[in-house]
Amino acid sequence: MDSNPVLLRIKKISKSFPGVQALDKVDLAVRQGTVHALVGENGAGKSTLMKCLFGIYHADEGTIELEGKKVGFENPKQALDHGITMVHQELNQVGRLRVIDNLWLGRFPMKNPLVIDEEKMIRETKRIFEELEINIDPLVKVEKLSVSDRQMMEIAKASSYNARIIVMDEPTSSLSEKEVAHLFRVIKKLRKKGCGIIYISHKLEEIFSIADEVSVMRDGKWIATEPITEVDIGNIITLMVGRKLNNRFPKKINKPGSVLMEVSHLSLTYSPLVKDVSFSLRAGEILGIAGLEGSMRTEVVEGLFGYRKRETGEIKLRGSLCNNQSPADSIKNGFALLTEERKYNGIFPGLSVKDNITIANMDGYRRHGVLHKGKIKNDVEKVITALKVKTPSAETHMVDLSGGNQQKVLFGRWMLTSPDILLLDEPTRGIDVGAKYEIYQLIIELANEGKGVVMISSEMPELLGVTDKILVMSNGNVAGIVNTKETNQEEILKLAAKYL
């Protein structure tokens, strides 16, 4: 690998924002035809470094060299023109447009100055898809695609720029094991073409399957770069957090009590594959929901929250019927939902941290039609302190926080509504190992307070490490409910395939 020439070299890059030193003399070298993993806790500076590379931010000092030549990009277009592309964790796509329109947006091939050459668009799209073994209809609207297909589409788009450097930010965060295997095949094809790939991931196990080298960042600084063959997960975690993290999961202190919620024969109007789902949840219990991609896990919790219309079924809370016909009803009835897609239906990126914390509890701050600003301030300070939210101030825009801190804000938002039932859809998606531990602690502490928690997760170790019971979905059916202490990954996967 050392014989592979350096394709990209970042030297002593620094970047500061008001009150924050985001990057401090960071170095990074990516070799041709290799995968270079970049890891670190949320807020370590990984995204800021990539934004400096991509021309979104301008570094305060330092240089970037591409194939030995010094470069500097004023904007992302210049980076793309030089063959540097980025597949973002939060996909920025126009859902109502077709795949080919998204793929060639801003650079449509033209027959003449007034007419787009659609035949060439289709032909080139099919060629790229075939080369990367991607099976997507180029003419379908993006909003019709699954998250995994949209992810593959973005990788194809990056490849279409004849990319030399491709940055992949959490590319497997929404993918099943089968889809991850496909992604890795695509990455290996790109590597054979001579691309240098910067692979950002919090799933440390997977980088050992795909990476050649790993660089660790912490608090805006470069800490170490090592061949992947010379480190293990323990080494990487120690470098990331600056201390040994002996246990990946906190001690279970919650003790389930009496039945809190009963769900009977739930079927959904617009999700006909969700049929006859029944289960119970005890106070102080953490119920995991497992299943493969397309098993309808998310649809179940959205049905409970009134986001999807029920065709049949009842929800009882402490023995009384809950008429959760809408999210507003559900909030009044003591339900809270932490959604899978923070960006699309969780955070309000343009609003402040303060507004994001308080927005679901505004009725609680009104007195005679006037907002009680003192109570708002006290609640916001309490959430920031209790959940250890790293933010320059309560007025900082939500979009400027790391993913882990955004997730903590969302937890804080719902805690202020004092829910009885907390529905969590992939609560640690895109969050680093240190922040995950804090989220796990929070979930267990909430259960210990007597709340009922329903948690969807695609990470099997997470389900086995945090929950008390696991409900396994398969093609819209409940394939089984198992006690966490008495099950294993093999049993859960067998149940997940039961109705396929």
Stockholm file with secondary structure:
# STOCKHOLM 1.0

chainA/1-500         MDSNPVLLRIKKISKSFPGVQALDKVDLAVRQGTVHALVGENGAGKSTLMKCLFGIYHADEGTIELEGKKVGFENPKQALDHGITMVHQELNQVGRLRVIDNLWLGRFPMKNPLVIDEEKMIRETKRIFEELEINIDPLVKVEKLSVSDRQMMEIAKASSYNARIIVMDEPTSSLSEKEVAHLFRVIKKLRKKGCGIIYISHKLEEIFSIADEVSVMRDGKWIATEPITEVDIGNIITLMVGRKLNNRFPKKINKPGSVLMEVSHLSLTYSPLVKDVSFSLRAGEILGIAGLEGSMRTEVVEGLFGYRKRETGEIKLRGSLCNNQSPADSIKNGFALLTEERKYNGIFPGLSVKDNITIANMDGYRRHGVLHKGKIKNDVEKVITALKVKTPSAETHMVDLSGGNQQKVLFGRWMLTSPDILLLDEPTRGIDVGAKYEIYQLIIELANEGKGVVMISSEMPELLGVTDKILVMSNGNVAGIVNTKETNQEEILKLAAKYL
#=GR chainA/1-500 SS CTTSCEEEEEEEEEEEETTEEEEEEEEEEEETTCEEEEECCTTSSHHHHHHHHTTSSCCSEEEEEETTEEECCSSHHHHHHTTEEEECSSCCCCTTSBHHHHHTTTCCCEEETTEECHHHHHHHHHHHHHHTTCCCCTTSBGGGSCHHHHHHHHHHHHHHTTCSEEEEESTTTTCCHHHHHHHHHHHHHHHHTTCEEEEECSCHHHHHHHCSEEEEEETTEEEEEEEGGGCCHHHHHHHHHSSCCCCSSCCCCCCCCSEEEEEEEEEESSCTTCCCEEEEEETTCEEEEECCTTSCHHHHHHHHTTSSCEEEEEEEETTEECCCCSHHHHHHTTEEEECSCHHHHTCCTTSBHHHHHHGGGGGGGEETTEECHHHHHHHHHHHHHHTTCCCSCTTSBGGGSCHHHHHHHHHHHHHTTCCSEEEEESTTTTCCHHHHHHHHHHHHHHHHTTCEEEEECSCHHHHHHHCSEEEEEETTEEEEEEEGGGCCHHHHHHHHTTTC
#=GC SS_cons         CTTSCEEEEEEEEEEEETTEEEEEEEEEEEETTCEEEEECCTTSSHHHHHHHHTTSSCCSEEEEEETTEEECCSSHHHHHHTTEEEECSSCCCCTTSBHHHHHTTTCCCEEETTEECHHHHHHHHHHHHHHTTCCCCTTSBGGGSCHHHHHHHHHHHHHHTTCSEEEEESTTTTCCHHHHHHHHHHHHHHHHTTCEEEEECSCHHHHHHHCSEEEEEETTEEEEEEEGGGCCHHHHHHHHHSSCCCCSSCCCCCCCCSEEEEEEEEEESSCTTCCCEEEEEETTCEEEEECCTTSCHHHHHHHHTTSSCEEEEEEEETTEECCCCSHHHHHHTTEEEECSCHHHHTCCTTSBHHHHHHGGGGGGGEETTEECHHHHHHHHHHHHHHTTCCCSCTTSBGGGSCHHHHHHHHHHHHHTTCCSEEEEESTTTTCCHHHHHHHHHHHHHHHHTTCEEEEECSCHHHHHHHCSEEEEEETTEEEEEEEGGGCCHHHHHHHHTTTC
//
